[in-house]
Amino acid sequence: MGSSALPISLQDKLRKSQGYSRLKTLSTNLNFLRNIIFALFLLRYLRKSFYLVRGYGIFGTLTIAYSLFRKRAYQLFLRAPGVRSKVDKHVATAITEIEDKLAPQGPGVTRYLTLPKEPWTGQQLDAELGQLCEMKRTRWEDGKVSGAVYHGGEDLLKLQAKTMEMFGVANPIHPDVFPGVRKMEAEVVAMVLSLFNAPPPGAGTTTSGGTESILLSVLSARNKAHAERSVTNPELIVPSTAHAAFHKAASYFNIKIHVVPCPAPNYRVSIPKVRRLINPNTIMLVGSAPNYPHGIVDDIPALSRLALSYNGGIPLHVDCCLGSFLMPFLPSAGFPSPFAETGGFDFRVPGVTSISVDTHKYGFAPKGNSVILYRSKQLRQYQYFICPNWSGGVYGSPSMAGSRPGALIAGCWASMMSVGEAGYIESCHKIVGTRITIQNAIIEHPILKGSLKVLGEPSVSVVAFESVDPDVDLYDLADGMSSRGWHLNALQHPPGIHVAVTLPMTKGEAVERLINDLVEAVKVEKEKADEMRRSGTGFQGEKKRGNAGALYGVAGKIPDKSVVERLVVGFLDTLYKA
Ligand SMILES: *Cc1c(COP(=O)(O)O)cnc(C)c1O
């Protein structure tokens, strides 16, 4: 602008006004920007609130708000001066009890807290190892343990020990040094893919256990959603009965998890509720075949239809960790296979994109074995970790661990070859048959049928029951079974006990003893209740509770779980008390 001819004062004014108008436009622009940011912010919250209300319904959202409020109120209450010291005292006592039980340190216990100065002799080692093996414990050999030991046969154990001897040094991270282990790992995956009817591009890897398989399935789905749809706030939808490993995955990988109820009478995941929770951030749906708590198989074909009804499809994971080598053999062993009419539970169902299968459960492999299967190589690739710039060299690893125990892969391969299809069918027959025996006893036995009720319709190795008799507190019953030498599993929401049948429980008199002890334990609970009524001591005073009673009884009923969490921390700490 040719303003040099203007008087100084005017020039000055003009400059000022120009500057002012520049400032003004800047401020309008800023205002505009601020409004946009505010609108985006608002939109984000509106969108979030919309998905929340659509997902859980108005009533559900209010319930969530109320339970948050209640939890907060309890937190404050538990922190109140008088209450706090009392709670602390109870927690300390409970933890001491856990320590005394799990890590006793009496005069008879020699603790080794530093390396021996001189190497131990073979004799010393034999003696000490023998003692460690014989420490007072629950007898899985007598079939008194639910789950945990799935086969336990002497010949198989010997075979697994032999693979440890032959492949103890092997590490699949060096496939050129240990080519045999590479071959066995690939074959384990191929055999399991075939068992679960994977189509030709199917792929998978072995892992250290069901948890790692599940972590990887979630990781793969998260990476897929990020790579293909730029999802940055991933969300996962799981049944309330899905394994805790999905919560672990959500926690490790910073994923929001939605838990869908599995209502009575069939205790399967509610498909309409899953549908309502799906939104553009959803990375994966989950179904179990069967779930751990109740041994019930979710409606996988219905989940598949739902997953496929979205553009491009949403990945669907089937957790067959527990079902492992039982689910595929149900028809050959003479039992109905869940959802056989509508497509089944494996890759024959078109929407299923990944399946976790624990070879170390009913595959009878040594502990530390599982497989994660995918419908395509691309999905498997999403779990790979690659670090091209590392100063230690270009690095790539298929799963979570770096070095891995080749001996365990050899043990898995050898176990599968040695049991073979015929062996798995026979085991399936025995195991599922025994589960049915227990289930029938609960339904038919004159003492049990009035007090206990089987949850839903189990279809594989697990049967779970609840109490329908106010005189029989389920957790006291669980403690009663513990005192009779049984290791069963306590459940919550609803309170229950489950038995996972494994081969040792199908042998000898184990199952008759289980039923007899259950009858006795129920009788004792009923007598206790009668006694209380007669003496009029009713429900005053605290009754002495066992472990399950303590954890799920008073502490479990408080909405704020901090007390339960403190007990669990105490328990975990105890595991490392040398
Ligand atoms: C056992 C189990 C898992 C987890 O397996 P781990 O081997 O204990 O890590 C996952 N899902 C189900 C249904 C299971 O029973």
The ligand as an SDF file (V2000), in Angstrom:
LIG
                    3D

 15 15  0  0  0  0  0  0  0  0999 V2000
   -7.3880  -72.8470   31.1650 C   0  0  0  0  0  0  0  0  0  0  0  0
   -8.1550  -71.9140   30.3670 C   0  0  0  0  0  0  0  0  0  0  0  0
   -7.5620  -70.7870   29.7830 C   0  0  0  0  0  0  0  0  0  0  0  0
   -6.1750  -70.2950   30.1000 C   0  0  0  0  0  0  0  0  0  0  0  0
   -5.2190  -71.2220   30.0460 O   0  0  0  0  0  0  0  0  0  0  0  0
   -3.8470  -71.2380   30.8690 P   0  0  0  0  0  0  0  0  0  0  0  0
   -3.2030  -72.3680   30.2260 O   0  0  0  0  0  0  0  0  0  0  0  0
   -4.1750  -71.4370   32.3080 O   0  0  0  0  0  0  0  0  0  0  0  0
   -3.1370  -69.9550   30.6420 O   0  0  0  0  0  0  0  0  0  0  0  0
   -8.3390  -70.0380   28.9430 C   0  0  0  0  0  0  0  0  0  0  0  0
   -9.6100  -70.3350   28.7040 N   0  0  0  0  0  0  0  0  0  0  0  0
  -10.2260  -71.3860   29.2750 C   0  0  0  0  0  0  0  0  0  0  0  0
  -11.6620  -71.6660   28.9630 C   0  0  0  0  0  0  0  0  0  0  0  0
   -9.5180  -72.1970   30.1360 C   0  0  0  0  0  0  0  0  0  0  0  0
  -10.1290  -73.2230   30.7350 O   0  0  0  0  0  0  0  0  0  0  0  0
  1  2  1  0
  2  3  1  0
  2 14  2  0
  3  4  1  0
  3 10  2  0
  4  5  1  0
  5  6  1  0
  6  7  2  0
  6  8  1  0
  6  9  1  0
 10 11  1  0
 11 12  2  0
 12 13  1  0
 12 14  1  0
 14 15  1  0
M  END
$$$$
